[in-house]
């Protein structure tokens, strides 16, 4: 599925990047190819997400890498804007995956959907929704059987923000 310019511009309409704001981002692969059924491909996306955490661009709260898309909940930090963070994840993961498979170009559709959490939103409920995607999609009977997810609440000593 290729996002047409009009649709992509609608996704960007009103998009703002605010430091310390929590965002739920969803992005899909080009033509919804199930590239992340391959364990190494999925792990490369996860490494790209974790790199943004290590660089201080985000505080990752949870994510799930589905066969053909990604859901990611994070607090944006001051160093980069939202589009730059997502572009970095897509560029890094595309380079690694393409290098392994001898391909060129992005593995991702051109844009992404984002939702900024309001201050009264239940962040834990948003995280449960995100992490529950593999179960709702019928991929596994329980999230504990799905390998491509993480949530800050499961790490010892981790804080929400």
BELFEN-V756446 format. One record per residue. RES is the residue in three letters. SS is DSSP state (~ for helix, > for strand, _ for the rest). Layout:
# BELFEN-V756446
res = [RES	RES]
ss = [SS	SS]
This chain:
# BELFEN-V756446
res = [UNK	UNK	UNK	UNK	UNK	UNK	UNK	UNK	UNK	UNK	UNK	UNK	UNK	UNK	UNK	UNK	UNK	UNK	UNK	UNK	UNK	UNK	UNK	UNK	UNK	UNK	UNK	UNK	UNK	UNK	UNK	UNK	UNK	UNK	UNK	UNK	UNK	UNK	UNK	UNK	UNK	UNK	UNK	UNK	UNK	UNK	UNK	UNK	UNK	UNK	UNK	UNK	UNK	UNK	UNK	UNK	UNK	UNK	UNK	UNK	UNK	UNK	UNK	UNK	UNK	UNK	UNK	UNK	UNK	UNK	UNK	UNK	UNK	UNK	UNK	UNK	UNK	UNK	UNK	UNK	UNK	UNK	UNK	UNK	UNK	UNK	UNK	UNK	UNK	UNK	UNK	UNK	UNK	UNK	UNK	UNK	UNK	UNK	UNK	UNK	UNK	UNK	UNK	UNK	UNK	UNK	UNK	UNK	UNK	UNK	UNK	UNK	UNK	UNK	UNK	UNK	UNK	UNK	UNK	UNK	UNK	UNK	UNK	UNK	UNK	UNK	UNK	UNK	UNK	UNK	UNK	UNK	UNK	UNK	UNK	UNK	UNK	UNK	UNK	UNK	UNK	UNK	UNK	UNK	UNK	UNK	UNK	UNK	UNK	UNK	UNK	UNK	UNK	UNK	UNK	UNK	UNK	UNK	UNK	UNK	UNK]
ss = [_	_	_	_	~	~	~	~	~	~	~	~	_	_	_	_	_	_	_	_	_	>	>	>	>	>	>	>	>	~	~	~	_	_	~	~	~	_	~	~	~	~	~	~	~	~	~	~	~	~	~	~	~	~	_	_	_	>	>	>	>	>	>	>	>	_	_	_	>	>	>	>	>	>	>	>	_	_	_	_	_	~	~	~	~	~	~	~	~	~	~	~	~	~	~	~	~	~	~	~	~	_	_	_	_	_	_	>	_	_	_	_	>	>	>	>	_	_	_	_	_	_	~	~	~	~	~	~	~	~	~	_	~	~	~	~	_	_	_	_	_	_	~	~	~	_	_	_	>	>	>	~	~	~	_	_	_	_	_	_	_]
